């Protein structure tokens, strides 16, 4: 189906690249110049928060590789902000916490919570998926000194750790709900990209596995890292750690460019490279119910933009 159909032209809405993230009982959608967070509150009402994006994002978005590094950090910051917003509707009232007067440390943590959370998240990711695999592969040095083989083994170990981690957390009740909203996010974006009216019935017809998903991005990062790290000798542990940390921004930038291209391409190579990430999405997404789809639709509708150039399409 042509995404630029007559209905969209009449409404002067030009479909653009949109993305999103599942949060606690809700969905965050990111458009061209804004984000919107829709959350189903305990009383059933849907709360919505819209936030304009900074103008300097548009300039960086035109620089290949660099825009991928920025997008990675930016997505983590926006993700933490969105999670904080959704979590506030489900925090239990604690009388003792209200009576406690915040000290200097509490004030510092509150003022810098987002950046502290991003730093901790990135540190955990680097430790678990970058540093741990290269440490574990040391044991294979007794059988081979081939740099390519050792880096390939490291990549397989890294992917194995990632799959085990995702599988383990998918069994948690709260995470299952998040994964259902993740599915609602993907299905709603698909509906929009196909130019269909954003209704629950239309959204339900679409699949929940999307090539531009963050899960696919992380898998591509692991594949690109194998290729990039293989260009350097398998030396001491400290040397390998330095190389991996130094190349991480480059790996993220290249991976972003591939995901951006694969999301628009229908070539066999793009489909083949996207398949492993799509398989992983069978774990990180679940089929949503109607109420979850409704939340995703509201979030997406709040970031769609009107474009005066739409009449020219």
Buried (B, 14 or more C-beta within 10 A) or exposed (E): EEEEBEEBBEEBBBBBBBBBBBBBBBBBBBBBBBBBBBBBEEEEEBBBBBBEBEEEBEEBEEEEBBBBBBBBEBBBEBBBBBBBBBEEBEEEEEEEEEEEEEEEEEEEEEEEEBEBBBEEEBEEBBEBBBBBBBBBBEEBEEEEEEBBBBBBBBBBBBBEBBBEEBEEBBEEEEBEBBBBBBBBBBBBBBBBBBBBEBEBEBBBEBEBBBBBBBBBBBBBBBBBBBEBBBEBEBEEEEEBBEBBEEBBBBBBBBBBBBBBEBBEBEEEEBEEBBBBBBBBBEBBBBEBEEEBBBBBBBBBBBBBBEBEEBEEE
